[in-house]
Amino acid sequence: MAIEKKKTGNDPAAGKTGFFGRLKALRDERSGAMAVNFALLLIPLLASVGLSIDGSRFLLTRYHLQSAVDRAALAVATIYQGQSTLDAIATQYVTKNFSLSETTLGEVSTSVSGDIITVDGTATMKTLFMSILEVSEVQVSVTTKVKRAGGGLLVSLVLDNTGSMWSGSPSKISSLRSASDILVDAIFDGETEPDDLRVAIVPYAATVNPGSIADTIVDTHSYGLRTDDIDGWKGCVMERAGADSIADTGPDVAKWSPFFWEPSVDNDYDLDDPDTIHPGGYYNSNGITGPNIGCPTPILPLTKSYSDVDAAVDALTAWNRGGTLGDIGMAWGIRTLSPGVPFDQSTEVDPKTGATLWDSPRWRKAIVMMTDGDNVFYDLPGSAGPNEAHPGKSDYTAYGRLGESQANAIFETNNKNLANEIVDDRLLSLCAQAKDKDIIVYTVTFGSSPSAATRQTFQDCASDPGKYYHAPSNTELENAFGTIGAELSKLRIVK
């Protein structure tokens, strides 16, 4: 009987059954096939070891490059100069703070979007072991984004002051004043004259009142009158013809004309009898009369005075008749921010950059536009005080009466529904222009009157859906204005 002998752990031959034993056997094997197998096995083993080592070097390179780019981003975030200067400074910082053997620094670049600065950096790392796989170098890329600390804010509040704002209890107009106070207090943050804030207020209805500068931008010769001859002219203007009606151009291109509602069946007054003139603004009535009905309180140009802004908010009131023409409000909102006449406050020089406030990269620009209803040409339907219905298609507005020559030249229709849709389209065009000028646009619809179409128009007008608010109630209006004020205050973090 043959007896099988089992090899013990001390038997030298037993090592050939383990991993290292197999490698030793392969090494000692002299046949051609085994030599090829050993070579094939050796290549992935070396590649695995090389990948591990070069991978660790890659992570180390990325860590050091990221650290250098982070420092560069913090440095350029405090500088408000041109793109080439920012690139040069960022490159200087990265070059100074990044140095590793077998690596070469690549391109360093910057980009600016609003108050966010992005710095990108690249480097090339030579491999030590992966070259056996024909990978002699690898690219390392990192990115850092930082928010600029500090900056100024130009903001225009474009606010609906039409007759429908009388409705409600408390009235919508009183709620608008309260909500505006909340927004204003948020952005002023307790300061009385902050250097890094300018605020304008644009009340609008069917006209806009440019205020103290009105007599410098109007052409009264077309009326055959001088402004001094217009007894009691309040300052509201007729919008210009053609594209200039909503263009951001000054009186050097085309002048405005004074808004002066002549006596008529739907505005029954006698200019020589003050007792017949009741222009409104103090009570809710379509029976108001006079040359200035539908003319709101004056525009407040950009100012850093809290007391002036507070007084302008307190003066907000509702003005019956004419309708709601939001395109006119937005056009004047843009004009209050942009440089050049009729309002040129944004041409003030920023001492920190030497550029105008409008052009300075430190300063952000924003418009907050609010309405409580649809854009509409109103037409008095019947008796109201001394007034009767007019045979025309609408009340008198900054575009004249719908169906008459001035309005026809712009709208080419006397159909109110079509004209109202055109006003919406003109508003959206102006919103696009504002956004193209880097103006952040916030919009608010208030109450139950705005239709679904109007709410969509105002959402489309906003810079993004998150900057549109619908406030069905007075409390929600205050909440919306408070939220917007908090966001705007973040744009002027003064350090």
C-alpha positions as CSV (number, residue, x, y, z in Angstrom):
1,M,0.0,0.0,0.0
2,A,1.3,3.3,-1.0
3,I,1.3,5.9,1.8
4,E,0.8,9.5,0.7
5,K,3.0,12.0,2.5
6,K,1.5,15.4,3.3
7,K,3.9,18.4,3.1
8,T,4.1,20.3,6.3
9,G,4.4,24.1,6.8
10,N,8.2,23.7,7.1
11,D,8.5,22.0,3.8
12,P,10.4,24.4,1.5
13,A,8.4,23.2,-1.4
14,A,5.2,24.5,0.2
15,G,6.1,28.1,-0.5
16,K,5.6,27.5,-4.2
17,T,1.8,27.4,-3.6
18,G,1.6,31.0,-2.3
19,F,1.7,34.3,-4.2
20,F,5.4,35.0,-3.8
21,G,6.1,31.3,-4.5
22,R,4.3,31.7,-7.8
23,L,6.3,34.8,-8.6
24,K,9.5,33.0,-7.8
25,A,8.5,30.1,-9.9
26,L,7.7,32.4,-12.8
27,R,11.1,34.1,-12.3
28,D,12.9,30.7,-12.4
29,E,10.9,29.5,-15.3
30,R,13.0,29.5,-18.5
31,S,10.4,28.6,-21.0
32,G,9.3,31.4,-23.5
33,A,5.7,31.3,-22.6
34,M,6.3,31.8,-18.9
35,A,8.6,34.7,-19.5
36,V,6.0,36.5,-21.5
37,N,3.4,35.9,-18.8
38,F,5.7,37.3,-16.2
39,A,6.3,40.4,-18.3
40,L,2.6,40.9,-18.9
41,L,1.9,40.7,-15.2
42,L,4.8,43.0,-14.3
43,I,3.4,45.9,-16.4
44,P,0.1,46.3,-14.6
45,L,1.8,45.9,-11.3
46,L,4.2,48.7,-12.0
47,A,1.4,50.8,-13.5
48,S,-0.7,50.3,-10.3
49,V,2.2,51.4,-8.1
50,G,3.0,54.4,-10.4
51,L,-0.7,55.5,-10.5
52,S,-0.8,55.4,-6.7
53,I,2.3,57.6,-6.4
54,D,1.5,60.0,-9.2
55,G,-2.1,60.2,-7.9
56,S,-0.8,61.3,-4.5
57,R,1.4,63.9,-6.3
58,F,-1.7,65.1,-8.3
59,L,-3.7,65.6,-5.1
60,L,-0.8,67.5,-3.5
61,T,-0.4,69.7,-6.6
62,R,-4.1,70.5,-6.6
63,Y,-4.1,71.3,-2.9
64,H,-1.2,73.8,-3.3
65,L,-2.7,75.3,-6.5
66,Q,-6.1,75.7,-4.8
67,S,-4.5,77.4,-1.8
68,A,-2.7,79.9,-4.1
69,V,-5.8,80.6,-6.2
70,D,-7.9,81.1,-3.0
71,R,-5.4,83.8,-1.9
72,A,-5.6,85.4,-5.3
73,A,-9.4,85.5,-5.2
74,L,-9.4,87.2,-1.8
75,A,-6.9,89.8,-3.1
76,V,-8.8,90.7,-6.3
77,A,-12.1,90.8,-4.5
78,T,-11.0,94.1,-2.9
79,I,-10.0,95.6,-6.2
80,Y,-12.3,97.4,-8.6
81,Q,-10.4,97.8,-11.9
82,G,-10.4,96.5,-15.4
83,Q,-10.2,92.8,-16.4
84,S,-6.6,92.9,-17.5
85,T,-5.6,94.4,-14.2
86,L,-7.5,91.8,-12.2
87,D,-5.9,89.0,-14.3
88,A,-2.4,90.4,-13.7
89,I,-2.9,90.7,-10.0
90,A,-4.4,87.2,-9.7
91,T,-1.5,85.8,-11.7
92,Q,1.0,87.6,-9.5
93,Y,-0.6,86.1,-6.3
94,V,-0.7,82.6,-7.6
95,T,2.9,82.7,-8.9
96,K,4.1,83.9,-5.5
97,N,2.2,81.3,-3.6
98,F,2.5,78.2,-5.8
99,S,5.8,76.3,-6.2
100,L,6.3,72.6,-6.6
101,S,9.0,70.5,-8.2
102,E,8.1,68.8,-11.5
103,T,5.1,71.2,-12.0
104,T,4.6,74.2,-14.2
105,L,2.1,77.0,-13.6
106,G,-0.4,77.5,-16.4
107,E,-3.0,80.2,-17.1
108,V,-4.6,82.2,-14.3
109,S,-7.8,84.2,-15.2
110,T,-10.6,86.1,-13.6
111,S,-14.2,86.8,-14.4
112,V,-16.7,89.1,-12.7
113,S,-20.5,88.6,-12.6
114,G,-22.3,91.1,-10.4
115,D,-20.6,90.9,-7.0
116,I,-19.1,87.4,-7.6
117,I,-15.5,87.1,-8.7
118,T,-14.2,83.8,-10.1
119,V,-10.5,82.9,-10.4
120,D,-9.4,79.9,-12.4
121,G,-5.9,78.5,-12.3
122,T,-4.2,75.6,-14.1
123,A,-0.9,73.8,-13.7
124,T,0.9,70.9,-15.5
125,M,2.5,68.1,-13.4
126,K,5.1,65.8,-14.9
127,T,4.5,62.1,-14.0
128,L,7.2,59.9,-12.5
129,F,5.8,56.4,-13.2
130,M,2.7,56.8,-15.5
131,S,5.0,57.6,-18.4
132,I,5.2,53.8,-18.9
133,L,1.6,54.1,-20.0
134,E,2.6,57.0,-22.3
135,V,1.2,59.6,-19.8
136,S,4.0,62.0,-19.3
137,E,2.1,64.9,-17.7
138,V,-1.3,65.7,-16.3
139,Q,-3.3,68.9,-16.1
140,V,-4.5,70.3,-12.8
141,S,-7.4,72.9,-12.7
142,V,-9.0,74.6,-9.8
143,T,-11.7,77.4,-9.4
144,T,-12.5,79.8,-6.5
145,K,-15.5,82.0,-6.3
146,V,-15.7,84.9,-3.8
147,K,-18.3,87.5,-3.1
148,R,-17.0,91.0,-3.1
149,A,-17.1,92.7,0.3
150,G,-18.3,96.3,0.0
151,G,-20.0,98.2,-2.8
152,G,-22.7,100.7,-3.5
153,L,-26.3,100.6,-4.6
154,L,-28.4,102.7,-7.0
155,V,-32.0,101.8,-6.6
156,S,-35.2,103.3,-8.1
157,L,-38.6,102.5,-6.6
158,V,-41.2,102.7,-9.4
159,L,-44.6,102.7,-7.6
160,D,-48.2,102.6,-8.9
161,N,-50.1,105.7,-7.6
162,T,-53.3,105.2,-9.6
163,G,-56.8,105.8,-8.4
164,S,-57.4,102.1,-7.6
165,M,-54.9,102.5,-4.8
166,W,-57.6,104.2,-2.8
167,S,-59.4,100.9,-2.3
168,G,-59.2,98.7,0.7
169,S,-59.3,99.2,4.4
170,P,-56.7,100.3,5.2
171,S,-56.2,101.7,1.8
172,K,-53.7,100.2,-0.6
173,I,-51.9,103.5,-0.8
174,S,-51.4,103.6,2.9
175,S,-50.1,100.0,2.8
176,L,-47.7,101.0,0.0
177,R,-46.4,103.8,2.2
178,S,-45.9,101.4,5.1
179,A,-44.3,98.7,2.9
180,S,-42.0,101.3,1.3
181,D,-40.9,102.5,4.7
182,I,-39.9,98.9,5.6
183,L,-37.8,98.6,2.4
184,V,-36.2,102.0,2.8
185,D,-35.3,101.4,6.5
186,A,-33.7,98.1,5.5
187,I,-31.4,99.6,2.9
188,F,-30.5,102.7,4.9
189,D,-29.9,100.5,7.9
190,G,-30.0,103.4,10.4
191,E,-27.7,105.7,8.4
192,T,-28.9,109.2,7.5
193,E,-26.6,109.9,4.5
194,P,-24.7,106.7,3.6
195,D,-21.9,107.2,1.0
196,D,-22.7,103.9,-0.7
197,L,-26.4,104.3,-1.3
198,R,-28.6,106.4,-3.7
199,V,-32.4,106.0,-3.9
200,A,-34.9,107.5,-6.4
201,I,-38.7,107.3,-6.2
202,V,-40.9,107.3,-9.4
203,P,-44.6,107.6,-8.7
204,Y,-46.5,106.8,-11.9
205,A,-50.2,106.7,-13.0
206,A,-51.2,107.7,-16.6
207,T,-48.4,110.3,-16.5
208,V,-45.2,111.0,-14.6
209,N,-44.0,114.2,-12.9
210,P,-40.3,114.8,-13.4
211,G,-40.4,117.4,-10.7
212,S,-38.1,120.4,-10.4
213,I,-36.3,119.7,-13.7
214,A,-39.6,119.5,-15.7
215,D,-39.4,123.1,-17.0
216,T,-35.9,122.4,-18.4
217,I,-36.9,119.5,-20.5
218,V,-40.2,120.6,-22.0
219,D,-40.9,122.4,-25.3
220,T,-43.8,124.7,-24.8
221,H,-43.5,126.4,-28.1
222,S,-45.5,123.7,-29.7
223,Y,-48.3,124.9,-27.5
224,G,-47.5,128.5,-28.3
225,L,-47.0,129.1,-24.6
226,R,-44.2,129.6,-22.1
227,T,-44.3,127.5,-19.0
228,D,-44.8,130.6,-16.9
229,D,-48.0,131.2,-18.9
230,I,-49.4,127.8,-17.9
231,D,-51.2,128.8,-14.8
232,G,-50.9,126.0,-12.2
233,W,-48.9,123.5,-14.4
234,K,-47.8,120.9,-11.9
235,G,-44.9,119.4,-13.9
236,C,-46.3,116.2,-15.5
237,V,-45.2,115.7,-19.1
238,M,-46.6,114.4,-22.4
239,E,-44.4,111.5,-23.6
240,R,-42.5,112.1,-26.8
241,A,-43.3,110.7,-30.2
242,G,-42.1,107.4,-31.8
243,A,-39.3,105.5,-30.2
244,D,-38.3,108.4,-28.0
245,S,-41.5,107.9,-26.1
246,I,-39.8,105.3,-24.0
247,A,-36.2,105.7,-25.1
248,D,-33.4,106.5,-22.6
249,T,-32.6,109.7,-24.3
250,G,-32.5,113.3,-23.1
251,P,-34.1,116.6,-24.2
252,D,-31.1,117.2,-26.6
253,V,-32.6,114.4,-28.7
254,A,-36.3,115.3,-28.3
255,K,-38.1,117.4,-25.7
256,W,-41.2,116.6,-23.8
257,S,-44.3,118.8,-23.7
258,P,-46.2,119.9,-20.6
259,F,-49.2,117.7,-19.6
260,F,-52.2,120.1,-19.6
261,W,-55.7,118.6,-19.6
262,E,-57.8,121.2,-21.3
263,P,-61.4,121.8,-20.1
264,S,-63.7,119.2,-21.7
265,V,-66.9,117.4,-21.0
266,D,-65.1,114.8,-18.9
267,N,-63.0,117.4,-17.1
268,D,-65.4,120.3,-16.5
269,Y,-63.5,123.3,-15.0
270,D,-62.8,126.9,-15.7
271,L,-59.1,127.9,-15.4
272,D,-60.1,131.4,-14.4
273,D,-62.3,130.1,-11.5
274,P,-60.2,128.3,-8.9
275,D,-63.4,127.0,-7.2
276,T,-63.9,124.7,-10.2
277,I,-60.5,123.1,-9.9
278,H,-60.2,119.9,-7.8
279,P,-57.2,118.0,-9.0
280,G,-57.4,115.1,-6.6
281,G,-54.8,113.3,-4.5
282,Y,-56.7,113.8,-1.3
283,Y,-59.8,111.7,-1.8
284,N,-61.2,109.0,-4.0
285,S,-63.4,110.5,-6.8
286,N,-63.6,110.5,-10.6
287,G,-65.3,113.9,-10.3
288,I,-61.9,115.6,-9.9
289,T,-61.2,118.5,-12.3
290,G,-58.4,120.7,-13.5
291,P,-55.4,120.7,-15.9
292,N,-53.4,118.3,-13.7
293,I,-55.8,115.5,-12.8
294,G,-54.0,112.1,-13.0
295,C,-50.6,113.8,-12.4
296,P,-48.8,112.2,-9.5
297,T,-46.3,113.5,-7.0
298,P,-42.9,114.5,-8.4
299,I,-40.1,112.0,-9.0
300,L,-37.4,112.1,-6.3
301,P,-34.0,111.9,-8.1
302,L,-31.2,109.7,-6.7
303,T,-30.3,110.9,-3.3
304,K,-28.4,109.6,-0.2
305,S,-30.6,111.6,2.1
306,Y,-32.8,109.4,4.3
307,S,-35.0,112.3,5.3
308,D,-35.7,113.2,1.6
309,V,-36.6,109.6,0.7
310,D,-38.7,109.3,3.8
311,A,-40.6,112.5,3.0
312,A,-41.1,111.3,-0.6
313,V,-42.6,108.0,0.7
314,D,-44.9,109.9,3.0
315,A,-46.1,112.1,0.1
316,L,-47.2,109.1,-2.0
317,T,-50.9,109.2,-2.7
318,A,-53.4,108.0,-5.3
319,W,-54.5,109.9,-8.4
320,N,-57.8,109.1,-10.1
321,R,-58.4,109.1,-13.8
322,G,-56.3,108.4,-16.9
323,G,-55.5,104.8,-16.2
324,T,-52.3,102.8,-15.5
325,L,-49.4,103.1,-17.9
326,G,-46.6,101.0,-16.5
327,D,-44.4,101.4,-19.5
328,I,-44.1,105.1,-18.7
329,G,-43.2,104.3,-15.1
330,M,-40.4,101.9,-16.1
331,A,-39.0,104.3,-18.7
332,W,-38.6,107.0,-16.1
333,G,-37.2,104.5,-13.6
334,I,-34.4,103.7,-16.0
335,R,-33.9,107.4,-16.6
336,T,-33.4,108.1,-12.9
337,L,-30.6,105.6,-12.8
338,S,-28.8,106.1,-16.1
339,P,-26.3,108.8,-16.7
340,G,-27.1,112.0,-18.5
341,V,-30.1,114.3,-18.5
342,P,-32.9,114.5,-17.6
343,F,-31.4,112.9,-14.4
344,D,-27.7,112.8,-14.2
345,Q,-27.0,112.0,-10.5
346,S,-25.4,108.7,-11.4
347,T,-22.5,110.6,-13.2
348,E,-21.2,111.4,-9.7
349,V,-17.6,110.1,-9.4
350,D,-16.9,107.2,-7.1
351,P,-13.7,108.2,-5.3
352,K,-12.7,104.6,-4.8
353,T,-12.5,103.8,-8.5
354,G,-12.5,107.1,-10.3
355,A,-15.4,106.0,-12.4
356,T,-19.0,107.4,-12.3
357,L,-21.4,105.6,-10.0
358,W,-23.1,104.2,-13.1
359,D,-19.9,102.8,-14.6
360,S,-18.1,101.8,-11.3
361,P,-17.9,98.1,-10.8
362,R,-18.4,98.7,-7.1
363,W,-21.9,99.9,-7.6
364,R,-25.0,97.7,-8.3
365,K,-28.2,99.0,-9.9
366,A,-31.7,97.9,-9.2
367,I,-35.3,98.8,-9.9
368,V,-38.3,97.8,-7.8
369,M,-41.6,98.1,-9.7
370,M,-45.0,97.6,-8.1
371,T,-48.6,97.7,-9.5
372,D,-52.0,96.9,-8.1
373,G,-53.7,96.3,-11.4
374,D,-53.5,95.9,-15.2
375,N,-52.0,98.3,-17.6
376,V,-55.1,100.1,-18.9
377,F,-56.3,103.2,-20.7
378,Y,-59.2,104.3,-18.5
379,D,-62.3,105.9,-20.0
380,L,-64.8,107.7,-17.7
381,P,-68.0,105.7,-18.3
382,G,-70.6,108.3,-17.1
383,S,-71.4,111.1,-14.7
384,A,-68.9,111.9,-11.9
385,G,-69.3,115.3,-10.1
386,P,-69.4,117.9,-12.9
387,N,-67.9,115.4,-15.4
388,E,-69.7,113.4,-18.1
389,A,-68.5,110.7,-20.5
390,H,-66.3,111.9,-23.4
391,P,-67.1,110.7,-26.9
392,G,-63.4,109.7,-27.3
393,K,-61.9,106.3,-26.6
394,S,-60.1,107.1,-23.3
395,D,-59.3,109.8,-20.7
396,Y,-56.5,112.2,-21.5
397,T,-53.1,110.6,-20.7
398,A,-49.4,111.2,-21.3
399,Y,-50.0,109.7,-24.7
400,G,-53.1,112.0,-25.3
401,R,-56.4,110.3,-25.8
402,L,-56.6,106.9,-27.3
403,G,-57.8,107.2,-30.9
404,E,-56.4,110.7,-31.3
405,S,-53.3,111.7,-33.2
406,Q,-50.5,111.4,-30.6
407,A,-51.7,108.0,-29.3
408,N,-52.5,106.8,-32.8
409,A,-48.9,107.5,-33.9
410,I,-47.6,105.1,-31.2
411,F,-50.4,102.5,-30.8
412,E,-52.0,102.6,-34.3
413,T,-55.3,101.5,-32.8
414,N,-58.2,103.0,-30.9
415,N,-59.1,99.6,-29.4
416,K,-58.5,99.8,-25.7
417,N,-57.8,96.0,-25.3
418,L,-55.2,96.1,-28.1
419,A,-53.6,99.2,-26.7
420,N,-53.4,97.8,-23.2
421,E,-51.6,94.7,-24.7
422,I,-49.2,97.0,-26.5
423,V,-48.4,98.8,-23.2
424,D,-47.6,95.4,-21.7
425,D,-45.3,94.7,-24.6
426,R,-43.6,98.1,-24.2
427,L,-43.1,97.4,-20.5
428,L,-41.4,94.0,-21.3
429,S,-39.2,95.7,-23.8
430,L,-38.1,98.2,-21.2
431,C,-37.5,95.5,-18.6
432,A,-35.2,93.8,-21.2
433,Q,-33.4,97.1,-21.7
434,A,-32.9,97.5,-18.0
435,K,-31.5,94.0,-17.6
436,D,-29.2,94.6,-20.5
437,K,-27.9,97.6,-18.6
438,D,-27.1,95.3,-15.6
439,I,-30.0,96.7,-13.6
440,I,-31.5,94.1,-11.3
441,V,-35.3,94.2,-11.7
442,Y,-37.7,93.3,-8.9
443,T,-41.4,93.3,-9.5
444,V,-44.5,93.1,-7.2
445,T,-48.2,92.7,-8.1
446,F,-50.5,93.7,-5.2
447,G,-54.0,92.8,-4.4
448,S,-56.7,90.8,-6.3
449,S,-57.0,93.1,-9.3
450,P,-53.9,92.1,-11.4
451,S,-55.0,89.5,-13.9
452,A,-53.2,86.3,-14.6
453,A,-51.7,87.9,-17.7
454,T,-50.5,90.9,-15.8
455,R,-48.9,88.7,-13.1
456,Q,-47.1,86.8,-15.9
457,T,-46.0,90.0,-17.5
458,F,-44.5,91.2,-14.2
459,Q,-42.8,87.8,-13.6
460,D,-41.3,88.0,-17.0
461,C,-40.2,91.5,-16.3
462,A,-38.2,90.5,-13.2
463,S,-34.5,89.5,-13.5
464,D,-35.5,86.0,-12.5
465,P,-38.6,84.3,-11.1
466,G,-37.3,84.6,-7.6
467,K,-37.4,88.4,-7.9
468,Y,-41.1,88.5,-8.7
469,Y,-43.6,88.7,-5.8
470,H,-47.4,88.6,-5.7
471,A,-48.8,90.1,-2.6
472,P,-52.6,89.5,-2.3
473,S,-52.8,91.4,1.0
474,N,-51.4,94.4,2.8
475,T,-49.4,92.2,5.1
476,E,-47.9,90.2,2.2
477,L,-47.0,93.5,0.5
478,E,-45.0,94.5,3.5
479,N,-43.4,91.1,3.6
480,A,-42.5,91.3,0.0
481,F,-41.0,94.8,0.3
482,G,-39.2,93.6,3.5
483,T,-37.6,90.7,1.6
484,I,-36.6,92.9,-1.3
485,G,-35.1,95.4,1.2
486,A,-33.1,92.7,2.9
487,E,-31.7,91.5,-0.5
488,L,-30.9,95.0,-1.6
489,S,-29.1,95.7,1.7
490,K,-26.8,92.7,0.9
491,L,-25.7,94.5,-2.3
492,R,-24.2,97.3,-0.3
493,I,-22.2,95.6,2.4
494,V,-19.9,98.4,3.5
495,K,-16.6,97.3,4.9
